[in-house]
Structures are given as structure tokens and as C-alpha cells.
């Protein structure tokens, strides 16, 4: 589902696991170039995947996590994050327009070379005709950022390039 994938990308992929404030902190990702693949399904690789690349440093990674925390405060009535062995488990209840999205996500990996998130959500009332859905996000560190990239740069699967830090600095303040 495009809306859910966009939220997942904005909140988790682009935001380096950027989600609302939790008692437990997400690990910071290794600086450099990350390839992030998102899609629906639960196979080893996401079905119908979309791939993007993101250049980060410690400051841009933190800024995008902070942005996600701000978004979550406005949209979510429940946010829980807990460690389950080496995995992180997130449960949330968020409003997307008139729809309440109840989600359960499991994150695994080391955040230095790779991580994976599998999520399941229900929508009440249905969102764009769907009452439930699943998604998978896989991210891997592929090396230093390219010479023409700066922290915050994202290259979407269609080749469109944007800088998340610049977009964040241009958004209206509350």
C-alpha cells in the first residue's frame, strides 16, 4: 500500500528508524550509504519492492529520527518499543486521516551493516480499501557516500534525488 509504504519509508527508512519517542532508544546507523528496500509481503526479499539509497552521517541520522519523533507525537496515541533478545519490537496506534492504524513491527540486525523490519497493520476503517497489510523493509550499508552526495541525500527507485535535511528545514514550523 503506497501510503503505508510512504510512512514506513519516511518513518523508518529515511528516518533511520525515525519514530516517536520511546523509552528505549533505537541504535544509530553506521554513517555512509545505505540501500533500503521496501515492499509488501513476508518473504526473504520484499515482494514488489522499491529500492532507494540514502547517504547519512551521525547528525543527519539523528535529525531524521528527531523528525520522526515529532510526527509520531502528532499522529500516534500509543507507541511502545521493547527489546526482545536481539530484536526490537514496536507496537503503535496512529491516525492516518480518519483511519486508525494499529501496527506491530519487529526489527532485527546490527544497524552497522544491515537491519530488517517486518510489520503487520490493521486499518479501521479500511485505508484505501484495505483493512490490513504487511510490509518488509531491508536495509544494508553499501559503503561510503558517493562523491556527489551529502548527508541527507536520498535517491528514490525512480531516480529522483532529494535531501531530507533540506526538506525538513523548509517545512512550516508549528
Residue pairs with C-beta under 8 A, 6 or more apart in sequence:
1 40
1 127
1 128
1 130
1 133
1 135
2 128
3 96
3 127
3 128
4 101
4 121
4 127
4 133
4 135
5 38
5 39
5 40
5 50
5 135
7 96
8 38
8 117
8 119
8 135
8 137
9 36
9 38
9 50
9 52
9 137
10 18
10 68
10 71
11 18
11 19
11 68
11 71
11 72
12 18
12 19
12 68
12 117
12 137
13 36
13 38
13 52
13 54
13 137
13 139
14 36
14 54
14 64
14 154
14 164
15 64
15 65
15 67
15 68
16 26
16 28
16 29
16 56
16 61
16 64
16 65
17 26
17 27
17 29
17 65
17 68
17 107
17 111
17 115
17 117
18 64
18 65
18 66
18 67
18 68
18 69
19 26
19 65
19 68
19 69
19 72
19 79
19 81
19 90
19 92
20 68
20 69
20 71
20 72
20 73
20 76
20 79
20 92
21 69
21 72
21 73
21 79
22 79
22 80
22 81
22 90
23 81
24 81
24 82
24 83
24 88
26 65
26 81
26 88
26 111
27 110
27 111
28 58
28 61
28 62
28 111
29 56
29 61
29 111
29 112
29 115
29 139
29 141
30 111
30 112
30 113
30 141
31 56
31 57
31 58
31 61
31 151
32 55
32 56
32 141
32 142
32 143
32 144
32 145
33 53
33 54
33 55
33 141
33 142
33 143
33 144
33 145
33 146
33 149
34 53
34 54
34 55
34 56
34 139
34 140
34 141
34 142
35 51
35 52
35 53
35 139
35 140
35 142
36 51
36 52
36 53
36 54
36 137
36 138
36 139
37 45
37 46
37 49
37 50
37 51
37 137
37 138
37 139
38 46
38 49
38 50
38 52
38 135
38 136
38 137
39 45
39 46
39 47
39 48
39 49
39 50
39 135
39 136
40 46
40 47
40 48
40 133
40 134
40 135
40 136
41 47
41 48
41 134
41 135
41 136
42 118
42 134
42 136
43 136
45 136
45 138
46 135
46 136
46 137
46 138
50 156
50 157
51 157
52 154
52 155
52 156
52 157
53 142
53 154
53 155
54 153
54 154
54 155
54 164
55 145
55 146
55 149
55 150
55 151
55 152
55 153
55 154
56 64
56 145
56 151
56 152
57 151
59 151
60 151
60 152
60 164
60 165
63 152
63 165
63 168
64 152
64 164
64 165
64 168
67 164
67 168
72 79
72 92
72 94
75 94
75 95
75 96
76 92
76 93
76 94
76 95
77 93
77 94
77 95
78 91
78 92
78 93
79 90
79 91
79 92
80 90
80 91
80 92
81 88
81 89
81 90
82 88
82 89
83 89
84 106
86 108
87 106
87 107
87 108
88 106
88 107
88 108
89 104
89 105
89 106
89 107
90 103
90 104
90 105
90 106
90 107
90 119
91 103
91 104
91 105
92 101
92 102
92 103
92 105
93 100
93 101
93 102
93 103
94 100
94 101
94 103
95 101
96 123
96 127
97 127
98 125
99 123
99 124
99 125
99 126
99 127
100 123
100 124
101 121
101 122
101 123
101 127
102 121
102 122
102 124
103 119
103 120
103 121
104 119
104 120
104 121
105 117
105 118
105 119
105 120
106 117
106 118
106 119
107 115
107 116
107 117
108 115
108 116
109 115
109 116
109 139
112 141
113 140
113 141
114 138
114 139
114 140
114 141
115 138
115 139
116 136
116 137
116 138
116 139
117 136
117 137
118 134
118 135
118 136
119 134
119 135
119 136
119 137
120 132
120 133
120 134
121 132
121 133
121 134
121 135
122 131
122 132
123 130
123 131
123 132
123 133
124 131
145 151
145 153
150 163
151 165
152 163
152 164
152 165
152 166
153 161
153 162
153 163
153 164
154 161
154 162
154 163
154 164
155 161
156 162
